[in-house]
Amino acid sequence: MLGVLALPIASAAAATAAPASAASSSQVARPCDRPGPWVIGTKAVTVRSKASSTSTSLGILYRGHKFTVHKSRGNWHYITDTTTGERGWVSGTYVYRQVYMCLD
């Protein structure tokens, strides 16, 4: 014969979210609330004169290289190499923004 085990029912308070109007523009955004820096997701990426894989190559950015993205068009990003000042287009297939997560 099988016995029955009785366990107390645990009650949890209902989770509530703050209304959207409660967020103040004067609050300082936490680093995990903003997208991170742009990074190269492969060993190297070619900087091009136009947003096309067949356009003239202007240079190469290697993993860990610092650059700034000014605008995007489709899956291409117009960047400036912060070391040399060279400007051009890189494919979004190999360049992305890091994402952070808040655990609070």
Backbone as CSV, one residue per row, in Angstrom:
resi,resn,N_x,N_y,N_z,CA_x,CA_y,CA_z,C_x,C_y,C_z
1,MET,0.843,-1.166,0.000,0.000,0.000,0.000,0.895,1.238,0.000
2,LEU,0.559,2.195,-0.814,1.348,3.408,-0.942,0.864,4.455,0.042
3,GLY,1.817,5.168,0.632,1.466,6.237,1.557,1.327,7.565,0.809
4,VAL,0.671,8.499,1.381,0.475,9.808,0.792,1.252,10.814,1.621
5,LEU,2.000,11.632,0.965,2.798,12.653,1.630,2.094,13.986,1.434
6,ALA,1.756,14.638,2.513,1.079,15.929,2.441,2.101,17.038,2.643
7,LEU,2.178,17.943,1.694,3.087,19.082,1.788,2.275,20.354,1.886
8,PRO,2.746,21.318,2.678,2.023,22.588,2.746,2.134,23.325,1.406
9,ILE,1.120,24.041,1.073,1.119,24.828,-0.154,1.812,26.146,0.139
10,ALA,2.847,26.407,-0.636,3.590,27.652,-0.446,2.906,28.752,-1.249
11,SER,2.741,29.885,-0.614,2.138,30.995,-1.330,3.230,32.013,-1.631
12,ALA,3.203,32.551,-2.825,4.182,33.556,-3.229,3.442,34.836,-3.580
13,ALA,4.072,35.931,-3.250,3.473,37.218,-3.594,3.528,37.391,-5.106
14,ALA,2.523,37.981,-5.648,2.481,38.199,-7.095,3.524,39.236,-7.479
15,ALA,4.223,38.975,-8.567,5.232,39.919,-9.047,4.527,41.045,-9.791
16,THR,4.982,42.247,-9.546,4.385,43.387,-10.234,5.490,44.162,-10.939
17,ALA,5.171,44.721,-12.049,6.127,45.535,-12.803,5.751,46.998,-12.642
18,ALA,6.767,47.825,-12.601,6.514,49.257,-12.518,5.922,49.729,-13.833
19,PRO,4.964,50.626,-13.794,4.399,51.128,-15.040,5.448,51.867,-15.852
20,ALA,5.259,51.892,-17.159,6.220,52.540,-18.049,6.412,54.005,-17.696
21,SER,5.378,54.644,-17.186,5.489,56.064,-16.841,6.358,56.285,-15.613
22,ALA,6.654,55.219,-14.865,7.469,55.368,-13.665,8.940,55.562,-14.004
23,ALA,9.360,55.165,-15.206,10.751,55.334,-15.591,11.012,56.816,-15.856
24,SER,12.022,57.330,-15.225,12.339,58.743,-15.355,13.524,58.928,-16.293
25,SER,13.452,59.926,-17.137,14.562,60.192,-18.058,15.763,60.750,-17.307
26,SER,15.561,61.183,-16.060,16.667,61.718,-15.284,17.477,60.603,-14.620
27,GLN,16.982,59.363,-14.671,17.717,58.253,-14.087,18.924,57.939,-14.957
28,VAL,20.029,57.603,-14.313,21.232,57.239,-15.042,21.106,55.783,-15.468
29,ALA,21.310,55.510,-16.730,21.217,54.151,-17.242,22.417,53.340,-16.757
30,ARG,22.140,52.123,-16.364,23.206,51.229,-15.936,23.913,50.680,-17.164
31,PRO,25.178,50.298,-17.033,25.896,49.760,-18.191,25.183,48.560,-18.816
32,CYS,24.503,47.778,-18.017,23.835,46.604,-18.569,22.532,46.963,-19.285
33,ASP,22.094,48.200,-19.186,20.896,48.638,-19.899,21.217,49.190,-21.292
34,ARG,22.494,49.383,-21.578,22.911,49.929,-22.874,23.643,48.851,-23.661
35,PRO,23.590,48.928,-24.988,24.394,47.988,-25.773,25.869,48.255,-25.525
36,GLY,26.647,47.225,-25.604,28.073,47.360,-25.368,28.809,47.891,-26.584
37,PRO,30.130,47.874,-26.520,30.923,48.376,-27.642,30.836,47.441,-28.842
38,TRP,31.155,47.977,-30.004,31.216,47.173,-31.218,32.481,46.328,-31.177
39,VAL,32.381,45.093,-31.603,33.524,44.182,-31.619,33.553,43.407,-32.932
40,ILE,34.714,42.849,-33.230,34.885,42.018,-34.418,34.730,40.567,-33.992
41,GLY,33.839,39.843,-34.655,33.523,38.472,-34.264,34.286,37.415,-35.024
42,THR,35.358,37.777,-35.702,36.197,36.834,-36.437,37.640,37.318,-36.328
43,LYS,38.580,36.618,-36.943,39.984,37.029,-36.840,40.235,38.389,-37.471
44,ALA,39.584,38.658,-38.600,39.787,39.930,-39.297,38.590,40.220,-40.188
45,VAL,38.382,41.499,-40.471,37.301,41.914,-41.363,37.855,43.000,-42.294
46,THR,37.436,42.938,-43.557,37.904,43.889,-44.560,37.071,45.163,-44.524
47,VAL,37.749,46.302,-44.522,37.078,47.600,-44.596,36.970,47.936,-46.085
48,ARG,35.759,48.284,-46.526,35.494,48.508,-47.947,35.099,49.963,-48.217
49,SER,35.274,50.397,-49.484,34.938,51.761,-49.877,33.433,51.978,-49.978
50,LYS,32.683,50.918,-50.273,31.225,50.971,-50.361,30.635,49.787,-49.605
51,ALA,29.337,49.833,-49.366,28.653,48.754,-48.636,28.395,47.583,-49.578
52,SER,29.485,46.968,-50.037,29.405,45.851,-50.976,30.662,45.003,-50.853
53,SER,30.515,43.700,-50.908,31.671,42.813,-50.803,32.556,42.855,-52.044
54,THR,32.078,43.467,-53.128,32.884,43.571,-54.349,33.554,44.940,-54.497
55,SER,33.343,45.848,-53.550,33.953,47.179,-53.648,35.430,47.118,-53.234
56,THR,36.135,48.191,-53.474,37.568,48.285,-53.198,37.863,48.118,-51.714
57,SER,38.891,47.328,-51.419,39.334,47.129,-50.044,40.188,48.315,-49.609
58,LEU,39.874,48.870,-48.438,40.640,50.000,-47.903,41.605,49.582,-46.800
59,GLY,41.335,48.442,-46.190,42.175,47.984,-45.096,41.546,46.805,-44.386
60,ILE,42.151,46.427,-43.276,41.683,45.277,-42.497,41.639,45.659,-41.021
61,LEU,40.568,45.252,-40.344,40.483,45.378,-38.885,40.631,43.985,-38.298
62,TYR,41.452,43.863,-37.285,41.662,42.575,-36.627,40.892,42.509,-35.323
63,ARG,40.646,41.303,-34.834,39.937,41.112,-33.567,40.621,41.925,-32.478
64,GLY,39.822,42.621,-31.686,40.341,43.456,-30.606,40.633,44.888,-31.028
65,HIS,40.541,45.167,-32.317,40.794,46.509,-32.841,39.649,47.444,-32.436
66,LYS,39.959,48.675,-32.131,38.949,49.660,-31.728,38.442,50.433,-32.941
67,PHE,37.127,50.606,-33.017,36.529,51.365,-34.107,35.200,51.929,-33.652
68,THR,34.714,52.918,-34.397,33.440,53.568,-34.088,32.498,53.361,-35.267
69,VAL,31.251,53.014,-34.985,30.243,52.870,-36.032,29.432,54.155,-36.086
70,HIS,29.327,54.748,-37.279,28.601,56.005,-37.463,27.175,55.793,-37.950
71,LYS,26.999,54.846,-38.861,25.667,54.575,-39.392,25.647,53.160,-39.949
72,SER,24.447,52.669,-40.172,24.274,51.331,-40.723,23.348,51.403,-41.925
73,ARG,23.601,50.528,-42.884,22.752,50.416,-44.071,22.605,48.924,-44.356
74,GLY,21.408,48.410,-44.105,21.211,46.967,-44.252,22.103,46.234,-43.271
75,ASN,22.912,45.325,-43.784,23.821,44.563,-42.931,25.255,45.106,-43.012
76,TRP,25.415,46.390,-43.359,26.722,47.017,-43.440,26.798,48.194,-42.478
77,HIS,28.000,48.445,-41.949,28.208,49.523,-40.987,29.347,50.424,-41.468
78,TYR,29.097,51.740,-41.439,30.121,52.723,-41.803,30.915,53.029,-40.548
79,ILE,32.218,52.775,-40.572,33.042,52.857,-39.369,34.231,53.800,-39.548
80,THR,34.828,54.146,-38.410,36.121,54.825,-38.385,37.054,54.003,-37.519
81,ASP,38.197,53.653,-38.054,39.249,52.966,-37.301,39.843,54.002,-36.354
82,THR,39.736,53.795,-35.048,40.189,54.806,-34.088,41.704,54.923,-34.026
83,THR,42.426,53.945,-34.541,43.886,54.008,-34.549,44.409,54.818,-35.719
84,THR,43.898,54.541,-36.926,44.423,55.175,-38.135,43.548,56.308,-38.661
85,GLY,42.280,56.362,-38.240,41.359,57.370,-38.746,40.720,56.980,-40.074
86,GLU,41.070,55.811,-40.597,40.507,55.325,-41.859,39.015,55.082,-41.712
87,ARG,38.239,55.492,-42.730,36.794,55.296,-42.723,36.401,54.362,-43.844
88,GLY,35.350,53.584,-43.603,34.869,52.685,-44.645,33.739,51.817,-44.131
89,TRP,33.354,50.855,-44.928,32.227,49.974,-44.622,32.714,48.585,-44.244
90,VAL,32.069,47.983,-43.232,32.352,46.597,-42.853,31.038,45.825,-42.806
91,SER,31.131,44.544,-43.074,29.944,43.694,-43.081,29.468,43.414,-41.662
92,GLY,28.163,43.514,-41.451,27.565,43.217,-40.156,27.601,41.737,-39.819
93,THR,27.975,40.901,-40.779,28.117,39.472,-40.518,29.259,39.221,-39.545
94,TYR,30.263,40.090,-39.565,31.459,39.896,-38.751,31.623,40.911,-37.632
95,VAL,30.765,41.922,-37.595,30.864,42.997,-36.604,29.542,43.090,-35.858
96,TYR,29.595,43.164,-34.533,28.368,43.233,-33.747,28.618,43.972,-32.445
97,ARG,27.535,44.266,-31.751,27.647,44.919,-30.430,27.540,43.863,-29.343
98,GLN,28.352,44.024,-28.321,28.248,43.136,-27.177,26.970,43.452,-26.431
99,VAL,26.396,42.440,-25.801,25.169,42.615,-25.040,25.449,42.243,-23.590
100,TYR,25.014,43.102,-22.684,25.186,42.850,-21.262,23.828,42.519,-20.650
101,MET,23.840,41.818,-19.521,22.606,41.446,-18.859,22.654,41.874,-17.395
102,CYS,21.606,42.534,-16.939,21.500,42.907,-15.526,20.904,41.735,-14.760
103,LEU,21.467,41.389,-13.657,20.964,40.277,-12.863,20.386,40.741,-11.543
104,ASP,19.625,41.822,-11.563,19.028,42.306,-10.322,17.535,42.315,-10.402
